[in-house]
Amino acid sequence: MSNATNLRDRAPFFTQIRRDIHRHPELGLDTPVTAERVAGLLQDWGYEVHRGIGGHGVVGVLRKGTGAKTLGIRADMDALPIHERNGLPWASQRDGLMHACGHDGHTATLLAAAEHVALNVDFNGTLNLIFQPDEEGLMGAKAMIEDGLFQRFPCESVFAFHNLPGVEVGKAVVQLGGTAASSERVRITITGKGGHGAMPSLTIDPIPAAASMVMALQTIVARNLSVDEPAVVTIGQLHAGTASNIIPQTAWLELGVRTLDAMTRDRVEQRIKEIVAGQAAAFNVEVKVEYTLLTPVLVNTPHETAQMRAAACEALGEENVLERMPVKALGSEDFAWMLDQVPGCYFLLGNGTGTFNGCSPHNDHYDFNDDAIPLGAECWTRLVQNVLA
């Protein structure tokens, strides 16, 4: 029996697992029920199971033959704080929580591959299946790494995928180089001298300084970067004051910054700091800039990208595997921290174009497309066969 036939035959079982995970979403690092469900299935199929890595992370280890090669494949398990509104029979039973990004499908797809590989595929080496919490908070990958993930479970390469709404099921994108954006949080605190609104000459007002900074920061992407350097600088928060007749002592801005290239990231950081310093001097205020890197640029390495593309072409057909994203996007993914440690590749798998499958992730009508489960599982199966041949 071929990989594809077997995986299609087992698809209803994993569809039910996916929908059950969807009914019971868990948030952030706190994914005990999902993690235990994953661990139990892996044990049933003969994996050596390790729980509690970086919180509720799970690693299933399968060794076959005597080969020294090692391979890691990761799936994320967490949901989002969104109230589901699509009316589907398997909709979330936890108010205010929803699998609105497809991590239920990513987990079910890797489980489908895990069963098939354990029972039907010969290879020569060690396969490490990594089930990670808190991708959405961009904390889960770091938590597992800091808990010794790659020291305890060495991987010569590591791979992951994400569903891609708006692209038909059966197509994939395997892109070399920068594939998901860095994500940084920047907090700018502006300190002046508070006082009575009727006596502004006795104060140093931080609000005009904040307003001017908002406008000046918008010029970074438009005037300091070339047109082929994707970047976003978003001022998501501006806070100041308590009453109309009080000039406050402080104001603060919080920015989200995303880039697809390390050099662009450095240039944006430099310009933010230069603009803020210049505005501070102009308005006679003091400023403090706090820059927090949430995740670096996710970079697919050449050899591993070629391996993933070959596996996807075998599973889906060469004509269905694209080398570039149809539309550039600046979403972030904390799998970048794993690729910062180990070479690998992160690819995208079509989720369809319908009402639920084609709408944006993080939308309260979104749903993972179950038809993608056997296709993604075959991509993983082909990869295991090729890498650990």
BALOBA-1460 file (C-alpha; in Angstrom, 3 decimals):
// residues 389
<rec num="1" residu="m" x="0.000" y="0.000" z="0.000"/>
<rec num="2" residu="s" x="1.374" y="3.429" z="-0.916"/>
<rec num="3" residu="n" x="1.945" y="6.252" z="1.543"/>
<rec num="4" residu="a" x="-0.849" y="8.296" z="-0.017"/>
<rec num="5" residu="t" x="-3.419" y="5.462" z="0.029"/>
<rec num="6" residu="n" x="-2.728" y="4.581" z="3.644"/>
<rec num="7" residu="l" x="-2.838" y="8.202" z="4.786"/>
<rec num="8" residu="r" x="-6.107" y="8.818" z="2.943"/>
<rec num="9" residu="d" x="-7.621" y="5.721" z="4.528"/>
<rec num="10" residu="r" x="-6.638" y="6.972" z="7.993"/>
<rec num="11" residu="a" x="-7.705" y="10.574" z="7.344"/>
<rec num="12" residu="p" x="-11.144" y="10.262" z="9.020"/>
<rec num="13" residu="f" x="-9.495" y="9.158" z="12.282"/>
<rec num="14" residu="f" x="-7.178" y="12.168" z="12.332"/>
<rec num="15" residu="t" x="-9.953" y="14.495" z="11.233"/>
<rec num="16" residu="q" x="-11.817" y="13.478" z="14.386"/>
<rec num="17" residu="i" x="-8.697" y="14.079" z="16.480"/>
<rec num="18" residu="r" x="-8.300" y="17.520" z="14.891"/>
<rec num="19" residu="r" x="-11.909" y="18.441" z="15.565"/>
<rec num="20" residu="d" x="-11.708" y="17.210" z="19.149"/>
<rec num="21" residu="i" x="-8.615" y="19.369" z="19.735"/>
<rec num="22" residu="h" x="-10.530" y="22.229" z="18.102"/>
<rec num="23" residu="r" x="-13.419" y="21.782" z="20.560"/>
<rec num="24" residu="h" x="-11.047" y="22.046" z="23.524"/>
<rec num="25" residu="p" x="-8.564" y="24.846" z="22.752"/>
<rec num="26" residu="e" x="-5.808" y="25.764" z="25.195"/>
<rec num="27" residu="l" x="-3.902" y="29.019" z="25.404"/>
<rec num="28" residu="g" x="-0.220" y="29.891" z="25.462"/>
<rec num="29" residu="l" x="2.140" y="27.734" z="27.474"/>
<rec num="30" residu="d" x="-0.791" y="26.097" z="29.278"/>
<rec num="31" residu="t" x="-1.698" y="23.156" z="26.997"/>
<rec num="32" residu="p" x="-1.853" y="20.127" z="29.348"/>
<rec num="33" residu="v" x="-4.856" y="18.342" z="27.793"/>
<rec num="34" residu="t" x="-3.623" y="18.637" z="24.215"/>
<rec num="35" residu="a" x="-0.107" y="17.643" z="25.256"/>
<rec num="36" residu="e" x="-1.328" y="14.551" z="27.089"/>
<rec num="37" residu="r" x="-3.485" y="13.544" z="24.111"/>
<rec num="38" residu="v" x="-0.448" y="13.814" z="21.849"/>
<rec num="39" residu="a" x="1.812" y="11.948" z="24.274"/>
<rec num="40" residu="g" x="-0.649" y="9.082" z="24.681"/>
<rec num="41" residu="l" x="-1.004" y="8.537" z="20.937"/>
<rec num="42" residu="l" x="2.743" y="8.645" z="20.375"/>
<rec num="43" residu="q" x="3.226" y="6.053" z="23.116"/>
<rec num="44" residu="d" x="0.621" y="3.809" z="21.514"/>
<rec num="45" residu="w" x="2.643" y="3.856" z="18.289"/>
<rec num="46" residu="g" x="5.944" y="2.973" z="19.961"/>
<rec num="47" residu="y" x="7.564" y="6.372" z="20.401"/>
<rec num="48" residu="e" x="9.736" y="7.145" z="23.399"/>
<rec num="49" residu="v" x="7.774" y="10.055" z="24.859"/>
<rec num="50" residu="h" x="9.154" y="12.978" z="26.863"/>
<rec num="51" residu="r" x="6.698" y="15.350" z="28.534"/>
<rec num="52" residu="g" x="7.006" y="18.722" z="30.246"/>
<rec num="53" residu="i" x="9.699" y="20.269" z="28.059"/>
<rec num="54" residu="g" x="9.553" y="24.034" z="28.369"/>
<rec num="55" residu="g" x="6.194" y="23.739" z="30.108"/>
<rec num="56" residu="h" x="3.827" y="21.388" z="28.286"/>
<rec num="57" residu="g" x="6.067" y="20.646" z="25.312"/>
<rec num="58" residu="v" x="6.194" y="17.015" z="24.151"/>
<rec num="59" residu="v" x="8.898" y="15.215" z="22.167"/>
<rec num="60" residu="g" x="8.354" y="11.780" z="20.648"/>
<rec num="61" residu="v" x="11.527" y="9.909" z="19.694"/>
<rec num="62" residu="l" x="11.539" y="7.029" z="17.207"/>
<rec num="63" residu="r" x="14.726" y="5.157" z="16.352"/>
<rec num="64" residu="k" x="15.063" y="2.668" z="13.530"/>
<rec num="65" residu="g" x="18.185" y="0.991" z="12.219"/>
<rec num="66" residu="t" x="21.662" y="1.921" z="13.399"/>
<rec num="67" residu="g" x="22.152" y="5.191" z="11.524"/>
<rec num="68" residu="a" x="23.446" y="8.294" z="13.261"/>
<rec num="69" residu="k" x="21.314" y="10.789" z="11.294"/>
<rec num="70" residu="t" x="18.779" y="12.829" z="13.269"/>
<rec num="71" residu="l" x="15.740" y="14.766" z="12.072"/>
<rec num="72" residu="g" x="13.284" y="17.031" z="13.894"/>
<rec num="73" residu="i" x="9.747" y="17.987" z="12.855"/>
<rec num="74" residu="r" x="7.732" y="20.480" z="14.902"/>
<rec num="75" residu="a" x="4.010" y="21.214" z="15.274"/>
<rec num="76" residu="d" x="2.404" y="23.904" z="17.445"/>
<rec num="77" residu="m" x="-0.531" y="23.148" z="19.786"/>
<rec num="78" residu="d" x="-1.871" y="26.443" z="21.198"/>
<rec num="79" residu="a" x="-5.004" y="28.446" z="20.382"/>
<rec num="80" residu="l" x="-6.001" y="32.131" z="20.561"/>
<rec num="81" residu="p" x="-8.128" y="34.314" z="22.887"/>
<rec num="82" residu="i" x="-10.918" y="34.695" z="20.296"/>
<rec num="83" residu="h" x="-14.636" y="33.900" z="20.603"/>
<rec num="84" residu="e" x="-15.535" y="31.502" z="17.759"/>
<rec num="85" residu="r" x="-18.452" y="32.573" z="15.549"/>
<rec num="86" residu="n" x="-18.561" y="30.150" z="12.606"/>
<rec num="87" residu="g" x="-21.305" y="27.847" z="13.909"/>
<rec num="88" residu="l" x="-19.491" y="24.658" z="12.915"/>
<rec num="89" residu="p" x="-20.433" y="21.426" z="14.740"/>
<rec num="90" residu="w" x="-16.922" y="21.149" z="16.181"/>
<rec num="91" residu="a" x="-16.704" y="24.783" z="17.314"/>
<rec num="92" residu="s" x="-14.869" y="25.626" z="20.522"/>
<rec num="93" residu="q" x="-16.551" y="24.619" z="23.771"/>
<rec num="94" residu="r" x="-14.394" y="27.032" z="25.755"/>
<rec num="95" residu="d" x="-15.799" y="30.545" z="25.689"/>
<rec num="96" residu="g" x="-13.309" y="33.118" z="24.481"/>
<rec num="97" residu="l" x="-10.780" y="30.567" z="23.194"/>
<rec num="98" residu="m" x="-10.498" y="29.319" z="19.622"/>
<rec num="99" residu="h" x="-8.143" y="27.487" z="17.294"/>
<rec num="100" residu="a" x="-8.219" y="30.418" z="14.886"/>
<rec num="101" residu="c" x="-4.814" y="29.769" z="13.311"/>
<rec num="102" residu="g" x="-4.891" y="26.046" z="12.542"/>
<rec num="103" residu="h" x="-2.546" y="24.704" z="15.178"/>
<rec num="104" residu="d" x="-5.117" y="21.957" z="15.799"/>
<rec num="105" residu="g" x="-4.566" y="20.936" z="12.173"/>
<rec num="106" residu="h" x="-0.786" y="21.189" z="12.406"/>
<rec num="107" residu="t" x="-0.840" y="18.855" z="15.417"/>
<rec num="108" residu="a" x="-3.243" y="16.373" z="13.783"/>
<rec num="109" residu="t" x="-1.183" y="16.354" z="10.576"/>
<rec num="110" residu="l" x="2.050" y="15.538" z="12.394"/>
<rec num="111" residu="l" x="0.235" y="12.850" z="14.402"/>
<rec num="112" residu="a" x="-1.014" y="11.299" z="11.142"/>
<rec num="113" residu="a" x="2.548" y="11.225" z="9.860"/>
<rec num="114" residu="a" x="3.797" y="9.879" z="13.211"/>
<rec num="115" residu="e" x="1.487" y="6.857" z="13.081"/>
<rec num="116" residu="h" x="2.241" y="6.100" z="9.443"/>
<rec num="117" residu="v" x="6.008" y="6.398" z="9.851"/>
<rec num="118" residu="a" x="6.032" y="4.238" z="12.995"/>
<rec num="119" residu="l" x="3.963" y="1.437" z="11.476"/>
<rec num="120" residu="n" x="4.822" y="1.511" z="7.772"/>
<rec num="121" residu="v" x="8.108" y="3.298" z="7.021"/>
<rec num="122" residu="d" x="11.638" y="1.931" z="7.299"/>
<rec num="123" residu="f" x="14.429" y="4.429" z="7.908"/>
<rec num="124" residu="n" x="17.896" y="4.484" z="9.401"/>
<rec num="125" residu="g" x="18.340" y="7.067" z="12.165"/>
<rec num="126" residu="t" x="16.410" y="8.998" z="14.805"/>
<rec num="127" residu="l" x="13.201" y="10.970" z="14.305"/>
<rec num="128" residu="n" x="12.303" y="13.607" z="16.911"/>
<rec num="129" residu="l" x="8.720" y="14.890" z="16.744"/>
<rec num="130" residu="i" x="8.382" y="18.188" z="18.622"/>
<rec num="131" residu="f" x="4.948" y="19.369" z="19.807"/>
<rec num="132" residu="q" x="5.265" y="22.944" z="21.022"/>
<rec num="133" residu="p" x="2.991" y="25.178" z="23.122"/>
<rec num="134" residu="d" x="2.673" y="28.959" z="22.810"/>
<rec num="135" residu="e" x="3.625" y="29.784" z="19.273"/>
<rec num="136" residu="e" x="1.104" y="32.635" z="19.336"/>
<rec num="137" residu="g" x="2.817" y="34.306" z="22.283"/>
<rec num="138" residu="l" x="6.197" y="33.681" z="20.621"/>
<rec num="139" residu="m" x="7.424" y="32.066" z="23.852"/>
<rec num="140" residu="g" x="7.054" y="28.311" z="23.327"/>
<rec num="141" residu="a" x="10.026" y="27.602" z="21.074"/>
<rec num="142" residu="k" x="12.391" y="29.566" z="23.330"/>
<rec num="143" residu="a" x="11.005" y="27.820" z="26.402"/>
<rec num="144" residu="m" x="11.684" y="24.383" z="24.898"/>
<rec num="145" residu="i" x="15.147" y="25.395" z="23.672"/>
<rec num="146" residu="e" x="16.061" y="26.839" z="27.074"/>
<rec num="147" residu="d" x="14.901" y="23.560" z="28.630"/>
<rec num="148" residu="g" x="17.549" y="21.734" z="26.606"/>
<rec num="149" residu="l" x="15.511" y="20.683" z="23.557"/>
<rec num="150" residu="f" x="18.412" y="20.287" z="21.143"/>
<rec num="151" residu="q" x="20.864" y="19.065" z="23.774"/>
<rec num="152" residu="r" x="18.498" y="16.296" z="24.881"/>
<rec num="153" residu="f" x="17.171" y="15.535" z="21.391"/>
<rec num="154" residu="p" x="19.889" y="16.440" z="18.864"/>
<rec num="155" residu="c" x="18.591" y="17.342" z="15.396"/>
<rec num="156" residu="e" x="20.817" y="17.818" z="12.374"/>
<rec num="157" residu="s" x="17.890" y="19.657" z="10.791"/>
<rec num="158" residu="v" x="14.405" y="20.714" z="11.849"/>
<rec num="159" residu="f" x="11.226" y="21.393" z="9.856"/>
<rec num="160" residu="a" x="7.716" y="22.808" z="10.357"/>
<rec num="161" residu="f" x="4.721" y="23.966" z="8.323"/>
<rec num="162" residu="h" x="1.821" y="26.401" z="8.524"/>
<rec num="163" residu="n" x="-1.453" y="26.312" z="6.663"/>
<rec num="164" residu="l" x="-2.004" y="29.034" z="4.047"/>
<rec num="165" residu="p" x="-5.603" y="30.271" z="3.622"/>
<rec num="166" residu="g" x="-6.477" y="31.584" z="0.174"/>
<rec num="167" residu="v" x="-4.303" y="28.979" z="-1.576"/>
<rec num="168" residu="e" x="-6.087" y="25.830" z="-2.727"/>
<rec num="169" residu="v" x="-5.556" y="22.539" z="-0.921"/>
<rec num="170" residu="g" x="-2.872" y="20.460" z="-2.623"/>
<rec num="171" residu="k" x="-0.494" y="23.356" z="-3.229"/>
<rec num="172" residu="a" x="2.494" y="24.344" z="-1.109"/>
<rec num="173" residu="v" x="5.074" y="27.113" z="-0.890"/>
<rec num="174" residu="v" x="8.663" y="26.123" z="-0.110"/>
<rec num="175" residu="q" x="10.664" y="29.336" z="-0.099"/>
<rec num="176" residu="l" x="14.402" y="29.759" z="0.338"/>
<rec num="177" residu="g" x="15.688" y="32.433" z="2.730"/>
<rec num="178" residu="g" x="13.576" y="34.857" z="4.753"/>
<rec num="179" residu="t" x="10.091" y="33.380" z="5.045"/>
<rec num="180" residu="a" x="8.602" y="34.894" z="8.228"/>
<rec num="181" residu="a" x="9.342" y="38.292" z="9.688"/>
<rec num="182" residu="s" x="11.166" y="39.245" z="12.828"/>
<rec num="183" residu="s" x="8.896" y="40.655" z="15.529"/>
<rec num="184" residu="e" x="10.003" y="43.326" z="17.973"/>
<rec num="185" residu="r" x="8.203" y="45.324" z="20.617"/>
<rec num="186" residu="v" x="9.473" y="48.860" z="21.167"/>
<rec num="187" residu="r" x="8.360" y="50.967" z="24.115"/>
<rec num="188" residu="i" x="9.222" y="54.681" z="24.069"/>
<rec num="189" residu="t" x="8.743" y="56.533" z="27.343"/>
<rec num="190" residu="i" x="8.681" y="60.358" z="27.073"/>
<rec num="191" residu="t" x="9.240" y="62.369" z="30.247"/>
<rec num="192" residu="g" x="8.525" y="66.085" z="30.493"/>
<rec num="193" residu="k" x="7.361" y="68.264" z="33.385"/>
<rec num="194" residu="g" x="3.743" y="68.058" z="34.431"/>
<rec num="195" residu="g" x="1.579" y="70.912" z="35.570"/>
<rec num="196" residu="h" x="-1.646" y="72.898" z="35.227"/>
<rec num="197" residu="g" x="-3.173" y="73.115" z="31.760"/>
<rec num="198" residu="a" x="-3.738" y="76.862" z="32.289"/>
<rec num="199" residu="m" x="-0.013" y="77.475" z="32.795"/>
<rec num="200" residu="p" x="1.721" y="75.560" z="29.991"/>
<rec num="201" residu="s" x="4.798" y="77.810" z="30.090"/>
<rec num="202" residu="l" x="5.677" y="76.292" z="33.459"/>
<rec num="203" residu="t" x="5.587" y="72.748" z="32.048"/>
<rec num="204" residu="i" x="7.311" y="70.585" z="29.453"/>
<rec num="205" residu="d" x="4.460" y="68.860" z="27.659"/>
<rec num="206" residu="p" x="5.251" y="65.277" z="26.522"/>
<rec num="207" residu="i" x="2.092" y="64.982" z="24.400"/>
<rec num="208" residu="p" x="3.202" y="67.168" z="21.432"/>
<rec num="209" residu="a" x="6.502" y="65.289" z="21.500"/>
<rec num="210" residu="a" x="4.652" y="61.964" z="21.349"/>
<rec num="211" residu="a" x="2.419" y="63.184" z="18.523"/>
<rec num="212" residu="s" x="5.389" y="64.413" z="16.527"/>
<rec num="213" residu="m" x="7.201" y="61.119" z="17.057"/>
<rec num="214" residu="v" x="4.183" y="59.207" z="15.731"/>
<rec num="215" residu="m" x="4.307" y="61.162" z="12.482"/>
<rec num="216" residu="a" x="8.091" y="61.072" z="12.151"/>
<rec num="217" residu="l" x="8.317" y="57.316" z="12.744"/>
<rec num="218" residu="q" x="5.949" y="56.751" z="9.813"/>
<rec num="219" residu="t" x="8.668" y="58.021" z="7.450"/>
<rec num="220" residu="i" x="11.067" y="55.134" z="8.177"/>
<rec num="221" residu="v" x="9.510" y="52.622" z="5.777"/>
<rec num="222" residu="a" x="8.526" y="55.261" z="3.225"/>
<rec num="223" residu="r" x="11.803" y="57.205" z="3.138"/>
<rec num="224" residu="n" x="14.623" y="55.144" z="4.669"/>
<rec num="225" residu="l" x="14.087" y="51.721" z="3.066"/>
<rec num="226" residu="s" x="14.154" y="50.671" z="-0.569"/>
<rec num="227" residu="v" x="11.015" y="49.307" z="-2.197"/>
<rec num="228" residu="d" x="12.354" y="45.721" z="-2.062"/>
<rec num="229" residu="e" x="12.913" y="45.792" z="1.713"/>
<rec num="230" residu="p" x="9.617" y="44.715" z="3.309"/>
<rec num="231" residu="a" x="9.092" y="46.206" z="6.768"/>
<rec num="232" residu="v" x="6.308" y="47.400" z="9.029"/>
<rec num="233" residu="v" x="6.512" y="49.981" z="11.813"/>
<rec num="234" residu="t" x="3.162" y="50.102" z="13.627"/>
<rec num="235" residu="i" x="2.419" y="52.474" z="16.510"/>
<rec num="236" residu="g" x="-0.123" y="50.342" z="18.303"/>
<rec num="237" residu="q" x="-0.410" y="52.276" z="21.557"/>
<rec num="238" residu="l" x="-0.160" y="55.917" z="22.667"/>
<rec num="239" residu="h" x="-0.928" y="56.707" z="26.295"/>
<rec num="240" residu="a" x="-0.821" y="60.051" z="28.111"/>
<rec num="241" residu="g" x="-2.759" y="62.174" z="30.540"/>
<rec num="242" residu="t" x="-5.659" y="61.823" z="32.953"/>
<rec num="243" residu="a" x="-7.703" y="65.031" z="32.532"/>
<rec num="244" residu="s" x="-8.201" y="67.910" z="30.083"/>
<rec num="245" residu="n" x="-6.723" y="70.513" z="32.430"/>
<rec num="246" residu="i" x="-3.597" y="68.572" z="33.428"/>
<rec num="247" residu="i" x="-0.371" y="68.458" z="31.434"/>
<rec num="248" residu="p" x="1.043" y="65.023" z="32.264"/>
<rec num="249" residu="q" x="4.555" y="64.218" z="33.362"/>
<rec num="250" residu="t" x="4.948" y="61.299" z="30.958"/>
<rec num="251" residu="a" x="3.604" y="59.766" z="27.778"/>
<rec num="252" residu="w" x="4.517" y="56.496" z="26.133"/>
<rec num="253" residu="l" x="4.279" y="54.787" z="22.772"/>
<rec num="254" residu="e" x="4.403" y="51.086" z="21.990"/>
<rec num="255" residu="l" x="5.463" y="49.994" z="18.527"/>
<rec num="256" residu="g" x="5.412" y="46.723" z="16.623"/>
<rec num="257" residu="v" x="8.288" y="46.284" z="14.171"/>
<rec num="258" residu="r" x="8.548" y="43.536" z="11.550"/>
<rec num="259" residu="t" x="11.205" y="42.945" z="8.893"/>
<rec num="260" residu="l" x="12.293" y="40.090" z="6.607"/>
<rec num="261" residu="d" x="16.023" y="40.708" z="6.670"/>
<rec num="262" residu="a" x="18.545" y="41.131" z="9.493"/>
<rec num="263" residu="m" x="20.203" y="44.171" z="7.874"/>
<rec num="264" residu="t" x="16.825" y="45.843" z="7.390"/>
<rec num="265" residu="r" x="15.974" y="45.087" z="11.017"/>
<rec num="266" residu="d" x="19.180" y="46.797" z="12.171"/>
<rec num="267" residu="r" x="18.533" y="49.821" z="9.961"/>
<rec num="268" residu="v" x="14.987" y="50.241" z="11.278"/>
<rec num="269" residu="e" x="16.185" y="50.035" z="14.879"/>
<rec num="270" residu="q" x="18.871" y="52.630" z="14.197"/>
<rec num="271" residu="r" x="16.384" y="55.035" z="12.573"/>
<rec num="272" residu="i" x="13.842" y="54.645" z="15.391"/>
<rec num="273" residu="k" x="16.472" y="55.591" z="17.947"/>
<rec num="274" residu="e" x="17.783" y="58.484" z="15.836"/>
<rec num="275" residu="i" x="14.309" y="59.924" z="15.205"/>
<rec num="276" residu="v" x="13.305" y="59.622" z="18.848"/>
<rec num="277" residu="a" x="16.528" y="61.301" z="20.003"/>
<rec num="278" residu="g" x="16.022" y="64.155" z="17.528"/>
<rec num="279" residu="q" x="12.410" y="64.678" z="18.544"/>
<rec num="280" residu="a" x="13.403" y="64.626" z="22.221"/>
<rec num="281" residu="a" x="15.908" y="67.409" z="21.624"/>
<rec num="282" residu="a" x="13.381" y="69.440" z="19.645"/>
<rec num="283" residu="f" x="10.725" y="69.251" z="22.375"/>
<rec num="284" residu="n" x="13.091" y="69.395" z="25.356"/>
<rec num="285" residu="v" x="11.908" y="66.068" z="26.793"/>
<rec num="286" residu="e" x="13.750" y="62.987" z="28.006"/>
<rec num="287" residu="v" x="13.172" y="59.642" z="26.324"/>
<rec num="288" residu="k" x="13.833" y="56.002" z="27.099"/>
<rec num="289" residu="v" x="13.701" y="53.396" z="24.312"/>
<rec num="290" residu="e" x="13.218" y="49.741" z="25.272"/>
<rec num="291" residu="y" x="13.707" y="47.316" z="22.374"/>
<rec num="292" residu="t" x="12.550" y="43.696" z="22.860"/>
<rec num="293" residu="l" x="13.202" y="41.050" z="20.189"/>
<rec num="294" residu="l" x="10.272" y="38.621" z="20.286"/>
<rec num="295" residu="t" x="11.482" y="36.484" z="17.398"/>
<rec num="296" residu="p" x="14.177" y="36.872" z="14.729"/>
<rec num="297" residu="v" x="13.696" y="36.599" z="10.975"/>
<rec num="298" residu="l" x="12.847" y="33.010" z="10.031"/>
<rec num="299" residu="v" x="15.427" y="31.944" z="7.439"/>
<rec num="300" residu="n" x="15.130" y="28.690" z="5.478"/>
<rec num="301" residu="t" x="18.591" y="27.248" z="4.771"/>
<rec num="302" residu="p" x="19.529" y="26.085" z="1.235"/>
<rec num="303" residu="h" x="20.140" y="22.335" z="1.688"/>
<rec num="304" residu="e" x="17.133" y="21.814" z="3.926"/>
<rec num="305" residu="t" x="14.890" y="23.886" z="1.657"/>
<rec num="306" residu="a" x="15.905" y="21.641" z="-1.245"/>
<rec num="307" residu="q" x="15.077" y="18.573" z="0.859"/>
<rec num="308" residu="m" x="11.669" y="19.949" z="1.793"/>
<rec num="309" residu="r" x="10.914" y="20.962" z="-1.777"/>
<rec num="310" residu="a" x="11.807" y="17.468" z="-3.024"/>
<rec num="311" residu="a" x="9.535" y="15.847" z="-0.427"/>
<rec num="312" residu="a" x="6.663" y="18.217" z="-1.227"/>
<rec num="313" residu="c" x="7.049" y="17.628" z="-4.970"/>
<rec num="314" residu="e" x="6.884" y="13.861" z="-4.423"/>
<rec num="315" residu="a" x="3.780" y="14.226" z="-2.267"/>
<rec num="316" residu="l" x="1.884" y="16.919" z="-4.168"/>
<rec num="317" residu="g" x="3.385" y="17.006" z="-7.679"/>
<rec num="318" residu="e" x="6.059" y="19.403" z="-8.847"/>
<rec num="319" residu="e" x="3.524" y="21.684" z="-10.525"/>
<rec num="320" residu="n" x="1.857" y="22.289" z="-7.147"/>
<rec num="321" residu="v" x="4.939" y="23.417" z="-5.240"/>
<rec num="322" residu="l" x="5.676" y="27.151" z="-5.488"/>
<rec num="323" residu="e" x="9.057" y="28.700" z="-4.728"/>
<rec num="324" residu="r" x="7.740" y="32.090" z="-3.602"/>
<rec num="325" residu="m" x="4.771" y="33.362" z="-1.615"/>
<rec num="326" residu="p" x="1.960" y="34.562" z="-3.923"/>
<rec num="327" residu="v" x="1.673" y="37.709" z="-1.792"/>
<rec num="328" residu="k" x="4.358" y="39.018" z="0.546"/>
<rec num="329" residu="a" x="3.303" y="38.998" z="4.178"/>
<rec num="330" residu="l" x="5.049" y="39.952" z="7.392"/>
<rec num="331" residu="g" x="3.679" y="37.416" z="9.826"/>
<rec num="332" residu="s" x="6.067" y="36.197" z="12.512"/>
<rec num="333" residu="e" x="6.711" y="32.662" z="13.725"/>
<rec num="334" residu="d" x="8.717" y="31.597" z="16.766"/>
<rec num="335" residu="f" x="9.985" y="28.525" z="14.902"/>
<rec num="336" residu="a" x="12.623" y="31.090" z="13.875"/>
<rec num="337" residu="w" x="14.287" y="30.498" z="17.267"/>
<rec num="338" residu="m" x="14.692" y="26.812" z="16.371"/>
<rec num="339" residu="l" x="16.149" y="27.724" z="12.971"/>
<rec num="340" residu="d" x="18.490" y="30.081" z="14.819"/>
<rec num="341" residu="q" x="19.945" y="26.956" z="16.476"/>
<rec num="342" residu="v" x="19.600" y="24.292" z="13.762"/>
<rec num="343" residu="p" x="19.342" y="24.489" z="9.942"/>
<rec num="344" residu="g" x="15.950" y="23.699" z="8.510"/>
<rec num="345" residu="c" x="12.895" y="24.782" z="6.557"/>
<rec num="346" residu="y" x="9.401" y="26.110" z="7.271"/>
<rec num="347" residu="f" x="6.896" y="25.669" z="4.458"/>
<rec num="348" residu="l" x="3.286" y="26.689" z="3.767"/>
<rec num="349" residu="l" x="0.470" y="24.304" z="2.817"/>
<rec num="350" residu="g" x="-2.705" y="25.483" z="1.079"/>
<rec num="351" residu="n" x="-5.798" y="25.633" z="3.303"/>
<rec num="352" residu="g" x="-8.387" y="26.354" z="0.610"/>
<rec num="353" residu="t" x="-10.491" y="29.280" z="-0.518"/>
<rec num="354" residu="g" x="-13.894" y="28.680" z="1.073"/>
<rec num="355" residu="t" x="-15.772" y="30.736" z="3.667"/>
<rec num="356" residu="f" x="-14.023" y="29.173" z="6.655"/>
<rec num="357" residu="n" x="-10.829" y="27.732" z="5.136"/>
<rec num="358" residu="g" x="-9.979" y="30.762" z="3.012"/>
<rec num="359" residu="c" x="-10.477" y="33.560" z="5.523"/>
<rec num="360" residu="s" x="-7.568" y="35.091" z="7.387"/>
<rec num="361" residu="p" x="-6.091" y="33.324" z="10.409"/>
<rec num="362" residu="h" x="-7.037" y="35.039" z="13.687"/>
<rec num="363" residu="n" x="-10.529" y="35.554" z="12.233"/>
<rec num="364" residu="d" x="-13.440" y="34.306" z="14.346"/>
<rec num="365" residu="h" x="-14.813" y="32.333" z="11.338"/>
<rec num="366" residu="y" x="-11.556" y="30.564" z="10.426"/>
<rec num="367" residu="d" x="-11.230" y="26.760" z="10.350"/>
<rec num="368" residu="f" x="-8.414" y="24.404" z="9.367"/>
<rec num="369" residu="n" x="-9.172" y="22.367" z="6.232"/>
<rec num="370" residu="d" x="-9.235" y="18.661" z="7.115"/>
<rec num="371" residu="d" x="-8.505" y="17.728" z="3.494"/>
<rec num="372" residu="a" x="-4.967" y="19.021" z="4.075"/>
<rec num="373" residu="i" x="-4.203" y="16.493" z="6.828"/>
<rec num="374" residu="p" x="-3.227" y="13.499" z="4.628"/>
<rec num="375" residu="l" x="-1.393" y="15.795" z="2.196"/>
<rec num="376" residu="g" x="0.712" y="17.394" z="4.899"/>
<rec num="377" residu="a" x="1.308" y="13.995" z="6.484"/>
<rec num="378" residu="e" x="2.594" y="12.650" z="3.192"/>
<rec num="379" residu="c" x="4.977" y="15.612" z="2.887"/>
<rec num="380" residu="w" x="6.356" y="14.695" z="6.328"/>
<rec num="381" residu="t" x="6.511" y="10.987" z="5.447"/>
<rec num="382" residu="r" x="8.462" y="11.673" z="2.250"/>
<rec num="383" residu="l" x="10.825" y="13.931" z="4.144"/>
<rec num="384" residu="v" x="11.559" y="11.229" z="6.739"/>
<rec num="385" residu="q" x="12.131" y="8.646" z="4.006"/>
<rec num="386" residu="n" x="14.488" y="10.929" z="2.091"/>
<rec num="387" residu="v" x="16.473" y="12.451" z="4.966"/>
<rec num="388" residu="l" x="16.817" y="9.293" z="7.041"/>
<rec num="389" residu="a" x="17.231" y="6.930" z="4.076"/>
